[in-house]
Amino acid sequence: MLDLRSLPELEDVSVHVINMDTLVEEQVVKNEDGSYSIFINARLSTNRQREAYLHALQHIYRDDFSGSDADAIESRM
């Protein structure tokens, strides 16, 4: 699991907790201005929401948005 203390400052990250399909825990979008939006499923427990948030931060930290194979990206996590 990613240790938040090891991350650089992430000033341009907004987090939205919304109802999503139960199969989706989180989604990360890199916005046109270089900022990021993290969408967390409101239907998850508080603990799972936290884990989903940390997972999303890993994608941002690793700059996974330049890759095109989502399965390969997830297998590295």
Backbone hydrogen bonds in HBPLUS format (Angstrom, degrees):
<---DONOR---> <-ACCEPTOR-->    atom                        ^
c    i                          cat <-CA-CA->   ^        H-A-AA   ^      H-
h    n   atom  resd res      DA  || num        DHA   H-A  angle D-A-AA Bond
n    s   type  num  typ     dist DA aas  dist angle  dist       angle   num
A0006-SER N   A0003-ASP O   2.88 MM   3  5.62 161.3  1.92 124.3 130.2     1
A0007-LEU N   A0004-LEU O   3.17 MM   3  5.42 164.4  2.20 109.8 114.7     2
A0036-TYR N   A0012-ASP O   2.78 MM  24  6.20 161.2  1.81 163.3 169.8     3
A0014-SER N   A0036-TYR O   2.93 MM  22  6.35 160.4  1.97 152.3 157.3     4
A0038-ILE N   A0014-SER O   2.79 MM  24  6.16 166.5  1.81 164.9 169.7     5
A0016-HIS N   A0038-ILE O   2.77 MM  22  6.14 158.1  1.82 165.3 172.3     6
A0040-ILE N   A0016-HIS O   2.80 MM  24  6.13 161.8  1.83 156.0 162.2     7
A0018-ILE N   A0040-ILE O   2.91 MM  22  6.21 149.6  2.00 161.8 171.8     8
A0042-ALA N   A0018-ILE O   2.73 MM  24  5.01 160.2  1.77 125.2 128.9     9
A0024-VAL N   A0021-ASP O   2.95 MM   3  5.54 164.5  1.97 122.3 127.4    10
A0041-ASN N   A0025-GLU O   2.96 MM  16  5.23 161.9  2.00 152.9 148.0    11
A0027-GLN N   A0039-PHE O   2.88 MM  12  5.11 141.5  2.03 142.0 151.4    12
A0039-PHE N   A0027-GLN O   2.78 MM  12  5.11 170.7  1.79 160.7 163.7    13
A0029-VAL N   A0037-SER O   2.86 MM   8  5.18 156.5  1.91 150.8 158.3    14
A0037-SER N   A0029-VAL O   2.89 MM   8  5.18 157.6  1.94 149.4 156.7    15
A0031-ASN N   A0035-SER O   2.76 MM   4  5.30 156.3  1.82 150.0 156.2    16
A0034-GLY N   A0031-ASN O   2.96 MM   3  5.42 162.0  1.99 121.3 123.6    17
A0044-LEU N   A0041-ASN O   3.28 MM   3  5.85 168.7  2.29 116.0 118.5    18
A0049-GLN N   A0045-SER O   2.84 MM   4  6.10 154.5  1.91 154.4 162.3    19
A0050-ARG N   A0046-THR O   3.04 MM   4  6.27 154.6  2.10 145.4 151.6    20
A0051-GLU N   A0047-ASN O   3.02 MM   4  6.35 159.7  2.07 148.0 153.3    21
A0052-ALA N   A0048-ARG O   2.82 MM   4  6.00 153.8  1.89 147.5 155.0    22
A0053-TYR N   A0049-GLN O   2.89 MM   4  6.10 152.4  1.96 146.3 153.8    23
A0054-LEU N   A0050-ARG O   2.96 MM   4  6.29 161.2  2.00 152.7 157.2    24
A0055-HIS N   A0051-GLU O   2.91 MM   4  6.11 151.8  1.99 143.7 151.9    25
A0056-ALA N   A0052-ALA O   2.92 MM   4  6.17 155.6  1.98 146.4 152.6    26
A0057-LEU N   A0053-TYR O   2.92 MM   4  6.25 155.1  1.98 150.3 157.3    27
A0058-GLN N   A0054-LEU O   3.04 MM   4  6.33 144.7  2.17 141.7 150.8    28
A0059-HIS N   A0055-HIS O   3.27 MM   4  6.71 149.2  2.37 144.7 151.8    29
A0059-HIS N   A0056-ALA O   3.08 MM   3  5.21 118.6  2.47  97.2 111.7    30
A0060-ILE N   A0056-ALA O   3.13 MM   4  6.54 153.8  2.20 147.7 155.0    31
A0061-TYR N   A0057-LEU O   2.78 MM   4  5.98 170.7  1.79 157.4 160.0    32
A0062-ARG N   A0058-GLN O   2.89 MM   4  5.97 153.8  1.96 147.6 154.0    33
A0064-ASP N   A0059-HIS O   3.07 MM   5  5.27 170.2  2.08 152.3 155.4    34
A0063-ASP N   A0060-ILE O   3.07 MM   3  5.02 154.1  2.13 102.4 110.6    35
A0073-ILE N   A0069-ASP O   3.06 MM   4  6.40 158.3  2.11 153.3 160.0    36
A0074-GLU N   A0070-ALA O   2.92 MM   4  6.11 165.6  1.94 153.3 156.5    37
A0075-SER N   A0071-ASP O   2.98 MM   4  6.11 147.7  2.08 142.0 150.9    38
A0076-ARG N   A0073-ILE O   3.20 MM   3  5.49 144.5  2.33 103.7 113.3    39
A0077-MET N   A0074-GLU O   3.08 MM   3  5.26 149.3  2.17 105.1 114.3    40
